[in-house]
Amino acid sequence: SINALIGIRPDEARTMVQQLSDFFRSTMRKEENQFIPFSEELEHLKLYLEIEKVRFGYRLKTEMDIAEESLTWKIPALLLQPIMENAIKFGLYGTTGEVVIALRARVIDKYLVVAIMNPFDADMQMPEGTGFGLNSVKRRLYLLFARSDLVEINKEKNFFVVILKIPDINEQNNINR
């Protein structure tokens, strides 16, 4: 994407290089099992989304509906980006118009519940994916919490929805004692 922009829109290419640099720098500071505030994870996700918006232009729109109490919740670092990457890949596939990818976060019953939704056409042949993104998120959550029920995948009408349930790490620590 950057290479394509260099010749036709050099200012956007420079912006994208800076965004990519910020994204990589942020990624390198995080440890695999480190828990960070949800607000910090959202800032990292926004860096990623800005890069994708340069790449896809007007076609990619995002909506975030974040409950205030969710912002301080601790979650594993770099958890949302692979899910958002899938949502963009499959939400934009085969479309030429604008696509809205939505993220919603709420605290419900001692869980941070995050839903990422993208539209899809059930009649369209979707590209084959490796399944790495969702499988890696499931595996990480299983390794951290010893639970396989923290990722839910639904197809509702013309939306693909991934729901994460992140337990309160303070509660988890009390259970493990």
GIFEN-V836826 format. One record per backbone hydrogen bond with DSSP energy under -0.5 kcal/mol. CO is the residue of the C=O (numbers start at 0). NH is the residue of the N-H. E is the energy in kcal/mol with one decimal. If there is no record, write none. Layout:
BEGIN
co: [CO CO]
nh: [NH NH]
e: [E E]
END
This chain:
BEGIN
co: [0 1 2 3 4 8 9 10 11 12 13 14 15 16 17 18 19 20 21 22 23 24 26 30 33 35 36 36 37 38 39 40 41 42 43 44 45 46 47 48 49 50 51 52 55 56 58 58 60 62 63 64 64 66 66 67 69 70 72 74 75 79 80 81 82 83 84 85 86 87 88 91 98 98 99 100 101 102 103 104 105 105 107 109 110 110 111 111 112 113 114 115 116 117 119 120 123 130 131 132 133 134 135 136 137 138 139 140 141 149 151 153 153 154 155 157 158 158 159 160 160 161 161 162 163 163 164 165 166 167 168 169 170 171 172]
nh: [4 5 6 7 8 12 13 14 15 16 17 18 19 20 21 22 23 24 25 26 27 28 29 33 76 74 39 40 41 42 43 44 45 46 47 48 49 50 51 52 53 54 55 56 58 59 60 98 100 102 65 66 104 69 70 70 72 38 37 35 78 83 84 85 86 87 88 89 90 91 92 94 60 100 101 62 116 64 114 66 107 112 110 167 107 112 113 165 105 163 103 161 101 159 121 123 125 134 135 136 137 138 139 140 141 142 143 144 145 164 162 155 160 156 158 119 155 160 117 153 162 115 163 151 113 165 166 111 168 171 172 173 174 175 176]
e: [-1.8 -1.7 -0.7 -0.8 -2.9 -1.9 -2.4 -2.1 -2.6 -2.4 -2.2 -2.5 -2.7 -2.4 -2.5 -2.6 -2.7 -2.6 -2.3 -2.4 -2.6 -1.0 -1.2 -1.3 -2.7 -2.9 -0.8 -1.8 -2.4 -1.8 -2.1 -2.4 -2.5 -1.6 -1.8 -2.6 -2.2 -1.5 -2.1 -2.4 -1.5 -1.9 -2.9 -1.7 -1.5 -1.5 -0.7 -3.9 -2.7 -2.7 -0.6 -0.5 -2.3 -1.7 -0.6 -1.4 -1.2 -2.3 -2.4 -3.0 -0.9 -2.6 -2.6 -1.8 -2.3 -2.4 -2.6 -3.0 -2.0 -2.2 -0.8 -2.0 -2.8 -0.6 -0.5 -2.2 -2.8 -2.8 -2.9 -2.1 -0.6 -3.5 -0.7 -1.4 -2.7 -0.7 -0.6 -3.0 -2.1 -3.1 -2.6 -2.4 -2.3 -3.2 -0.8 -1.6 -0.7 -2.2 -2.7 -1.7 -2.6 -2.5 -2.5 -2.4 -2.3 -2.8 -2.3 -2.6 -2.6 -2.4 -3.1 -0.5 -3.2 -0.5 -2.4 -2.4 -2.6 -0.5 -2.2 -2.9 -0.5 -2.5 -0.5 -2.7 -2.3 -0.5 -0.7 -2.6 -0.5 -2.4 -2.4 -1.7 -2.1 -2.1 -0.7]
END
